[in-house]
Amino acid sequence: MIARAIWLIFFSCTFLLTAVPAHAHGTGEHIMGTVTAVSETQLDITTQKGQAMSVRVTEKTEFRPRGKDTTATRPQVGDRVVVEATGKGADMTATEVLFASPKGKGASK
């Protein structure tokens, strides 16, 4: 009985501690994938599941380079991205774009 109670408390604490960081990351939709095309107003991405998506970018979109091989201020074709976006479908707008060059690619230009 005591072992069961301890196990339940442990499980509950683990669940609560892992749920908080996921919620704190933002309320938008998250898209992970590889950039296939870039323009001033749009990013085309192939997701990890192979789905092609387009996300609008604006002057308010924040671009955050990650990784030692990433020197560009905006993502380039072939870079890996995590995009936080608002809206749905064709009306998705990126609020934040984290990006990095894939291993072995070298520095982005």
Secondary structure, 3 states (H helix, E strand, C coil): CHHHHHHHHHHHHHHHHHHHHHHHCCCCEEEEEEEEEECCCEEEEEECCCCEEEEECCCCCEEEECCCCCCCCCCCCCCEEEEEEECCHHHCEEEEEEEECCCCCCCCC
